[in-house]
Amino acid sequence: MHATLDGDAVRVDPPGRERFYDSRGYGRPDGNALDLAPVEAAHLLFRGDLESVDGMGFRAFLAATDCTLPFLVYKDLRDRGFYLSPAREGWADGADAPGTGAAGEASETDFVVFPRGKGPWDGAVEYRVRVLGERETLRAAALADADTLAVVDEESELTYLAVERPELTGESADDLPTGVSAALLADRAVLWDPPRDLYARTFYGQPLDGRDADGALQCSLVEAAYLAERGAIRVDAGREGVVERGRAVEGERFDRRLAVYRALRGAGVVPKTGFKFGADFRTYATVRSVEELGHSEHLVRVVARDHAFTPRDLALDVRLAHGVRKRMVFALADADGEVDWLSVGRLTP
C-alpha cells in the first residue's frame, strides 16, 4: 500500500482502517481511510506493510520527518507487545494530549501506551511516555508532569524511567526539649549539655564522642536552624544567626534544604545527611530509638523548581539508590517552604 503526506499526518486510503487500525491499532480512523502520525508510518514502512509515502521508502521518510528517536521507542514498545498511540488529541480513547500540566506548562507526552491485550479503542492507559535523547535536558517542573521517560542513549539503547509522586510520611517521635544552650562553631552547632533523648530517641545530631548519647552533641546547621525555630535550642545569635551562617556556607541552597528538612520532620520522617550517597538526605520513616535503628528508605536530593535535569544525572541517581536498596526522591523546593516530591526509578515495560 501507498500513502501520502497530509499536513502533519500520513493519509492511507481505504482499506487503511481495516488493515492497520482495526487489526493492529495504528492511527486514527476517518471513515474507511486512516490518518497516521509520521512515527507510525515510519514503523509500517520499516515492516514493509507500507510501500511508500509520497514515493519515499523507510530511509528517505525517516530522514524527511526527523522522527528517529520517537521511532526507536515506538518500535521497541511494539516489539514488547504493546499497542500505542501518539499523544494527539482525539486519536484514541484515553489518549488525548494531556494539555497543561501541574507546572502550568504544555505537557510534552509523546506516546500513550495501552495495556497488553488492549488497544486505542478500550480507553485504558498503561504508560504516558516522553522520549528524550541522553544529551537533552528536562526541567524539574516538566519532570513533575511526566509519567514515564524513555531515554535513548548515543548507541540507541533504551532506558525507561518511571516518575511517581510519593507521599513521604512516617511515625518517628519528635518530642523536643526547650531552650537547650548551643554554640555555633564553623559550619555546625554544638550542644555541650543536651538531654539524652535528643539523639537517642529523636535522632538529632551526632555525639561528639562516637555514639555516646550522654555527651556533647554536634548538629548540622540545617538541624540547628530547625531546632532553633522550634525553640528547642538557644543560640546567642538567635535562629536568624544560624540561618545566616547556613547561607554564608552554601548560599540560597540552604533555605531550600531547610524547607525540605522542615517538611520531612513535620511528616514524621527523620532526615539525616545523605553525603555518603551523593544526596542531601537519607530518611527514616520510623525511629523509636537509635539502638533499634533500621535501614533508611529514601535518598533525597533537593533541587530548585527551575533546575534542569539531564538523563545521565537521573540514571546515575537511580542506579545509586537501587544499589543501596533505597528509593530516589527529588524534592522540588522553594525557599518559602513549598515542597513537591518526585520519585524516579527504573522501569521494565
C-alpha positions in Angstrom: 0.0 0.0 0.0 1.0 3.6 -0.6 0.3 6.7 1.5 0.5 10.5 1.2 1.6 13.3 3.5 -1.3 15.4 4.5 -0.1 18.2 6.8 1.3 16.7 10.0 -0.3 13.3 9.2 0.1 10.5 6.7 -3.1 9.6 4.8 -3.8 5.9 3.9 -6.8 5.5 1.7 -9.4 2.6 2.1 -9.0 -0.1 3.2 -6.4 1.6 5.5 -8.6 1.5 8.5 -9.4 -2.2 8.2 -5.8 -3.2 7.6 -4.0 -1.1 10.1 -6.4 0.2 12.8 -9.0 -2.5 13.3 -6.4 -5.3 13.5 -3.3 -3.6 14.9 -4.3 -0.3 16.5 -2.4 2.1 14.2 -3.6 5.7 13.6 -6.9 7.5 13.7 -9.8 6.3 11.5 -11.5 8.6 9.1 -14.3 6.6 7.7 -12.6 3.6 5.9 -9.4 5.7 5.5 -6.8 6.2 8.1 -4.5 9.0 9.3 -1.1 8.0 10.7 1.4 10.0 12.7 4.8 10.1 11.0 6.3 7.7 13.6 3.5 5.2 12.9 4.0 5.5 9.2 7.8 5.0 9.7 7.1 1.8 11.6 4.8 0.5 8.9 7.4 1.4 6.2 10.1 -0.4 8.3 8.0 -3.5 8.5 7.2 -3.4 4.8 3.4 -3.0 5.4 3.5 0.3 3.5 5.5 0.5 0.3 5.9 4.3 0.3 4.7 7.7 1.5 4.7 10.2 -1.4 7.2 7.9 -3.1 9.6 7.7 -0.1 10.7 4.4 1.4 11.6 4.0 5.0 15.1 5.5 4.8 14.0 8.6 2.9 10.9 9.1 5.1 12.8 8.8 8.3 15.2 11.4 7.2 12.5 13.7 5.9 10.4 13.6 9.1 13.3 13.5 11.6 11.5 11.2 13.9 14.4 8.8 14.7 14.3 8.9 18.5 10.5 8.5 18.7 10.7 5.7 16.1 13.2 3.8 18.2 11.0 4.0 21.2 7.8 3.2 19.2 9.4 0.2 17.6 10.7 -1.1 21.0 7.3 -0.9 22.6 5.6 -2.6 19.7 8.2 -5.3 19.9 7.3 -5.7 23.5 3.7 -6.4 22.6 2.1 -3.1 23.3 -0.3 -1.1 21.1 0.4 2.6 21.5 -0.8 5.9 20.1 0.9 9.3 19.6 -0.4 11.7 22.3 -2.6 13.7 19.9 -6.0 14.9 20.9 -8.8 12.8 19.7 -6.6 9.9 18.3 -7.8 7.3 20.8 -9.9 6.9 23.9 -7.7 8.0 26.9 -5.0 9.2 24.5 -5.9 12.9 24.4 -2.9 15.1 24.7 -2.7 16.0 28.5 -2.6 19.7 27.8 -1.5 21.9 30.7 0.2 20.0 33.5 0.7 20.8 37.1 3.6 23.1 36.4 1.3 25.3 34.3 3.1 24.4 31.0 2.1 22.4 28.0 2.7 18.7 28.6 5.0 17.0 26.2 3.9 13.4 26.3 4.9 11.6 23.1 3.0 8.3 23.4 0.1 6.8 25.2 0.8 3.1 25.7 -2.2 0.7 26.3 -2.1 -2.4 28.5 -1.1 -5.6 26.8 -4.1 -7.1 25.1 -5.8 -3.7 24.7 -5.8 -1.0 22.1 -6.8 2.6 21.4 -10.5 1.6 21.4 -10.5 0.4 25.0 -9.8 3.6 26.9 -7.3 2.1 29.3 -3.8 3.6 29.6 -0.7 1.8 31.0 2.0 4.5 30.4 2.3 8.0 29.2 5.8 8.2 27.6 8.0 11.1 27.0 11.0 10.5 24.7 14.4 12.1 25.5 17.9 11.8 24.0 20.6 11.4 26.5 22.0 14.9 25.9 18.7 16.7 26.3 17.7 18.4 29.5 14.4 18.3 31.4 13.5 21.0 33.8 12.3 19.9 37.2 8.8 21.4 36.7 8.4 19.4 33.5 9.6 16.2 35.2 6.8 16.7 37.7 4.3 16.4 34.8 5.9 13.3 33.4 4.8 9.7 33.9 7.4 7.6 32.0 10.6 8.7 30.4 12.1 6.8 27.5 15.8 7.8 27.3 17.6 6.9 24.0 21.4 6.9 24.5 24.0 7.5 21.9 24.1 3.8 20.9 20.3 3.7 20.6 19.9 1.6 23.8 16.7 2.5 25.7 16.3 3.1 29.4 12.8 3.5 30.8 12.3 5.6 34.0 9.1 5.7 36.0 8.2 9.1 37.6 5.9 9.0 40.6 4.7 11.4 43.2 5.3 9.7 46.5 3.9 10.7 49.9 6.7 10.8 52.4 5.2 10.1 55.8 6.5 8.4 59.0 5.8 7.8 62.6 9.1 8.9 64.2 9.0 10.6 67.6 9.7 14.3 67.7 9.4 15.3 71.3 11.7 18.3 71.8 13.2 20.0 74.9 13.1 23.7 75.4 15.9 26.3 75.4 19.0 23.9 75.4 22.1 26.0 75.1 24.0 25.6 71.8 27.1 27.3 70.3 27.8 28.0 66.6 31.2 26.6 65.6 32.2 26.8 62.0 29.5 25.1 59.9 27.8 23.3 62.8 26.3 23.8 66.2 27.4 22.0 69.4 25.2 21.3 72.3 27.6 20.8 75.2 24.9 19.5 77.7 22.0 18.2 75.7 19.2 16.0 77.0 19.9 12.3 76.2 16.7 11.7 74.2 17.5 14.4 71.7 19.9 12.0 70.0 19.0 8.6 71.5 15.2 8.9 70.8 14.6 11.6 68.2 17.9 11.2 66.3 19.1 14.8 66.1 22.8 15.4 65.7 25.8 13.2 66.2 27.5 12.6 69.6 31.0 14.2 69.8 32.2 11.0 71.4 31.1 8.5 68.8 27.7 7.0 69.8 27.8 8.2 73.4 24.3 9.7 73.8 25.2 11.2 77.2 27.9 13.6 75.9 28.1 16.7 73.8 26.1 16.7 70.5 27.0 18.1 67.1 24.2 19.3 64.9 24.3 20.3 61.3 23.3 23.9 60.5 20.0 22.6 59.0 19.2 20.7 62.2 20.3 23.6 64.3 18.1 26.1 62.4 15.1 23.8 62.7 15.7 23.2 66.4 16.1 26.9 67.0 12.8 27.8 65.2 11.1 25.1 67.3 12.5 26.7 70.5 14.4 23.5 71.3 17.8 25.2 71.4 19.0 28.6 72.3 21.9 30.2 70.3 23.4 33.5 71.1 23.0 34.7 67.6 19.4 33.5 67.6 17.6 31.5 64.9 18.4 34.1 62.3 22.1 33.9 63.1 22.0 30.1 62.4 20.3 30.7 59.1 22.7 33.5 58.1 25.6 31.1 58.9 23.9 28.5 56.7 23.5 31.0 53.8 27.2 32.0 54.2 28.2 28.4 53.9 26.1 27.3 51.0 24.1 30.2 49.6 20.4 30.2 48.8 20.6 26.4 48.7 20.5 26.4 52.4 16.9 27.8 52.5 15.7 25.0 50.2 17.3 22.3 52.2 15.9 23.8 55.4 12.4 23.8 53.8 12.7 20.2 52.9 14.1 19.2 56.3 11.2 21.0 58.0 8.7 19.3 55.7 10.1 15.8 56.4 10.2 16.3 60.2 6.7 17.7 60.0 5.6 14.5 58.3 7.1 12.2 60.9 10.2 11.4 58.9 13.8 11.7 60.2 16.2 13.1 57.7 20.0 12.6 58.1 22.8 13.6 55.9 23.0 11.7 52.6 26.5 12.8 51.8 27.9 9.3 51.6 25.3 8.5 48.9 25.8 11.8 47.0 22.4 13.1 48.2 21.2 15.8 50.5 19.4 13.4 52.9 18.7 9.8 53.7 15.4 9.3 55.5 13.9 7.0 58.2 10.2 6.7 58.5 10.0 5.2 61.9 12.6 6.0 64.6 11.9 4.9 68.1 15.5 4.8 69.3 18.9 4.9 67.8 19.7 1.5 69.3 16.9 0.0 67.2 17.5 2.0 64.1 16.7 0.2 60.8 17.8 1.0 57.3 16.9 4.3 55.7 14.3 4.0 52.9 14.9 7.0 50.7 17.6 9.2 49.3 16.5 12.8 48.9 18.1 15.3 46.5 16.9 18.9 46.9 16.6 21.0 43.7 15.1 24.3 42.8 12.0 24.3 40.7 13.9 25.6 37.7 16.6 23.0 38.0 17.4 21.3 34.7 18.0 17.5 34.9 20.0 15.6 32.3 19.0 12.0 31.7 22.6 11.0 32.6 22.2 12.5 36.1 18.8 10.8 36.6 20.3 7.5 35.6 23.2 7.9 38.0 21.0 8.8 40.9 18.5 6.0 40.2 21.3 3.4 39.8 23.0 4.5 43.1 19.8 4.4 45.0 18.9 1.0 43.6 22.4 -0.3 44.5 22.0 0.6 48.2 18.4 -0.6 48.3 16.8 2.8 48.6 14.3 4.9 46.6 15.5 8.0 44.9 13.3 11.1 45.6 13.8 14.6 44.4 12.4 17.4 46.5 11.4 20.4 44.4 11.7 23.2 46.9 11.0 26.9 47.2 12.7 29.0 49.9 9.3 29.9 51.2 8.6 26.3 52.3 6.7 24.8 49.4 7.9 21.3 48.6 6.8 18.7 45.9 8.1 15.2 46.0 9.1 13.2 42.9 10.4 9.6 42.8 12.3 8.2 39.8 13.1 4.6 39.3 14.0 2.1 36.6 11.1 0.6 34.7 10.8 -2.5 32.5 7.6 -2.2 30.4 
